[in-house]
Amino acid sequence: MTENDPDHHLVCRMSLPLPEGYCCYREVSVRHPDLDFEVLGCMPVGPDQMVEDVRVKGTNVDGALLDELRKSWDVKSVEVVQSSGNSTVHRLTLATCPIIAIHQDLHLLPTFPFGVKDGTVTMLVTGTVEQVRSLFARLKEHVPSVTLAAIHRSCVDGRESLLTPRQVEVFQTAMSAGYWDVPRRTNLTLLAEVFNVSKSTLSETLANIESRLLHEVRDEHLSSLTP
């Protein structure tokens, strides 16, 4: 990797063939290679627990699959929150995945959604050179066969540079948790618990983020109309 440059980030695509017994979706996706699993987002709800939304696509999405998930060692509860044709969204409360825990420790978030197919996770992550280097090294401790499928340098400018590091962290977490989804998949109370701040403090932070990004979009739109 290149020398750490504070003005640039790396965008990396990683492939992680998960070891046997690693997590519920590793086992279920191996038993059902005809199904596609897509992690839509996750949110920590305790030191060792998280809530995760996963979309399952395929022709054999039925109650038997739900029973398989419920029997997994790391799953506390699971429910179907959306079902349409051959696609079903499951909401699981489960033990925090080591992969997600490592990202959290390094103040990184994978880009959601990311896929799980036949026991292999493919995810995109963006961070400083040092963050990505540390992430890759720590992932190899858990998944020795992890590989970098692609690496790109990306200048951090535009919208993200408008935000402070804390605002970027809040923005990424709120986006991943579905705070701005329609309908919302989380609320201010749950997010405030994640960040261990009051609802009023978090509300002010979110309002500042929205204001900065919306003003940037407005300015870009107006400049595009200038002859």
C-alpha positions in Angstrom: 0.0 0.0 0.0 1.0 3.6 -0.5 2.2 6.0 2.2 -0.6 7.4 4.3 -1.9 10.6 2.8 -4.5 12.5 4.9 -6.0 13.9 1.7 -6.7 10.5 0.2 -8.7 7.5 1.1 -8.6 3.9 -0.2 -11.7 2.2 -1.6 -11.2 -1.5 -1.2 -13.3 -4.5 -2.2 -12.7 -7.4 0.1 -13.6 -11.1 -0.3 -13.9 -13.1 2.9 -14.5 -16.9 2.7 -15.8 -17.4 6.2 -14.6 -20.3 8.3 -17.0 -23.1 9.3 -19.1 -22.2 12.3 -18.3 -18.5 12.0 -21.9 -17.1 11.8 -25.4 -18.0 10.9 -25.3 -16.7 7.4 -22.1 -18.5 6.6 -23.7 -21.8 7.5 -27.1 -21.1 5.9 -25.7 -19.8 2.6 -23.5 -22.9 2.3 -26.5 -25.2 2.8 -28.5 -23.1 0.3 -26.1 -22.0 -2.5 -29.1 -21.1 -4.7 -30.0 -18.3 -2.3 -28.5 -14.8 -2.3 -28.0 -13.1 1.1 -27.6 -9.3 1.2 -26.9 -7.5 4.5 -28.8 -4.2 4.3 -27.6 -2.7 7.5 -26.8 -3.3 11.1 -26.8 -1.4 14.4 -25.2 -2.2 17.7 -27.7 -2.6 20.6 -25.3 -3.6 23.3 -21.6 -4.4 23.9 -21.9 -7.9 22.3 -25.2 -7.7 20.4 -26.5 -6.1 17.2 -29.6 -5.9 15.1 -29.2 -6.7 11.4 -31.5 -6.6 8.4 -30.7 -9.2 5.7 -32.5 -9.7 2.4 -32.8 -13.2 1.1 -33.4 -13.8 -2.6 -34.3 -17.1 -4.3 -37.0 -19.6 -5.0 -36.8 -21.5 -1.7 -37.3 -18.7 0.8 -39.8 -20.2 3.2 -40.5 -21.0 6.9 -37.9 -23.7 6.9 -35.2 -21.1 6.3 -36.6 -19.1 9.2 -36.4 -22.1 11.5 -32.8 -22.7 10.4 -31.9 -19.1 11.4 -33.6 -19.4 14.7 -31.6 -22.5 15.6 -28.2 -20.8 14.9 -26.0 -20.4 17.9 -25.5 -16.6 17.4 -29.1 -15.7 16.8 -31.3 -14.4 19.6 -34.4 -13.7 17.6 -35.5 -13.4 14.0 -38.6 -12.0 12.2 -39.7 -11.4 8.7 -40.2 -7.6 8.2 -40.9 -7.7 4.5 -41.8 -10.3 1.9 -42.3 -9.8 -1.8 -42.2 -12.5 -4.4 -38.9 -14.3 -4.1 -37.4 -11.7 -1.8 -37.7 -11.7 2.0 -36.1 -9.3 4.5 -35.2 -10.8 7.9 -34.5 -8.7 11.0 -32.2 -10.6 13.4 -31.0 -9.8 16.9 -27.7 -11.7 17.2 -24.2 -11.7 18.7 -22.0 -9.0 17.2 -20.2 -10.4 14.2 -16.4 -10.2 14.7 -16.1 -8.6 11.2 -18.5 -5.8 12.2 -16.8 -5.4 15.6 -13.4 -4.9 13.9 -14.8 -2.2 11.6 -16.4 -0.4 14.6 -13.1 -0.5 16.5 -11.4 1.2 13.6 -14.2 3.7 13.2 -15.1 2.3 9.8 -18.3 1.0 8.3 -18.6 -1.3 5.3 -20.6 0.0 2.5 -24.2 -1.4 2.8 -25.6 -3.5 1.3 -23.0 -6.2 1.0 -23.4 -9.8 -0.1 -23.0 -13.3 1.4 -23.0 -16.1 -1.2 -22.0 -19.7 -0.5 -20.2 -18.8 2.7 -18.2 -15.9 1.3 -18.8 -12.2 2.2 -17.9 -9.5 -0.4 -17.8 -6.0 0.9 -16.6 -2.5 0.0 -14.9 -0.3 2.6 -13.5 3.2 2.4 -10.9 4.6 4.8 -7.5 6.2 5.2 -4.5 4.1 4.1 -3.7 3.4 7.8 -7.3 2.4 8.6 -7.5 0.0 5.7 -4.1 -1.5 6.4 -5.2 -2.1 10.0 -8.5 -3.5 8.9 -6.9 -6.0 6.5 -4.4 -7.1 9.1 -7.1 -7.7 11.8 -9.4 -9.4 9.4 -6.7 -11.9 8.5 -6.5 -12.9 12.1 -10.1 -14.1 11.9 -10.4 -15.0 8.2 -6.8 -15.9 7.0 -8.1 -16.4 3.4 -9.4 -12.8 3.1 -8.3 -11.2 -0.2 -8.3 -7.7 -1.6 -10.3 -7.9 -4.9 -9.8 -4.3 -5.8 -8.0 -1.2 -4.5 -8.6 2.4 -5.6 -7.4 5.7 -4.4 -10.1 8.3 -3.8 -9.6 11.9 -2.9 -11.8 12.9 0.0 -13.5 16.0 -1.2 -17.0 17.3 -1.9 -19.7 16.4 0.6 -17.6 14.3 3.0 -15.0 17.1 3.5 -17.8 19.4 4.6 -18.3 17.3 7.8 -16.1 16.9 10.9 -14.8 13.4 11.6 -17.5 13.1 14.3 -20.2 14.2 11.9 -19.0 11.7 9.3 -19.2 8.9 11.9 -22.7 9.9 12.9 -23.8 10.3 9.2 -22.4 6.9 8.2 -24.0 5.1 11.2 -27.4 6.8 10.7 -27.4 6.0 7.0 -26.5 2.3 7.6 -29.1 2.0 10.4 -31.8 3.3 8.0 -32.5 6.6 9.8 -33.2 8.4 6.5 -34.9 5.4 4.8 -38.6 5.7 3.9 -40.0 4.3 6.1 -37.3 4.7 8.7 -35.7 1.5 10.1 -34.4 3.2 13.3 -35.3 6.3 15.3 -33.6 9.1 17.3 -33.9 7.2 20.6 -32.1 4.1 19.4 -29.3 6.1 17.7 -28.8 8.2 20.8 -28.3 5.0 22.8 -25.7 3.8 20.2 -23.7 7.1 20.6 -24.4 7.4 24.3 -25.6 11.0 24.0 -28.9 12.7 24.7 -31.6 12.8 22.0 -31.3 16.6 21.9 -27.6 16.5 21.3 -27.9 13.9 18.6 -30.8 15.8 17.0 -28.7 18.9 16.8 -25.8 17.0 15.2 -28.1 15.4 12.6 -29.6 18.8 11.8 -26.2 20.3 11.2 -25.2 17.4 9.0 -28.4 17.8 7.0 -28.0 21.5 6.7 -24.4 21.2 5.4 -25.2 18.5 2.9 -28.4 20.2 1.6 -26.6 23.5 1.1 -23.9 21.7 -0.8 -26.4 20.1 -3.0 -28.2 23.4 -3.5 -24.9 25.2 -4.5 -24.0 22.4 -6.9 -27.4 22.5 -8.5 -27.3 26.3 -8.9 -23.8 26.2 -10.4 -25.0 23.6 -12.9 -27.7 26.1 -14.1 -25.3 28.9 -14.5 -24.8 29.6 -18.3 
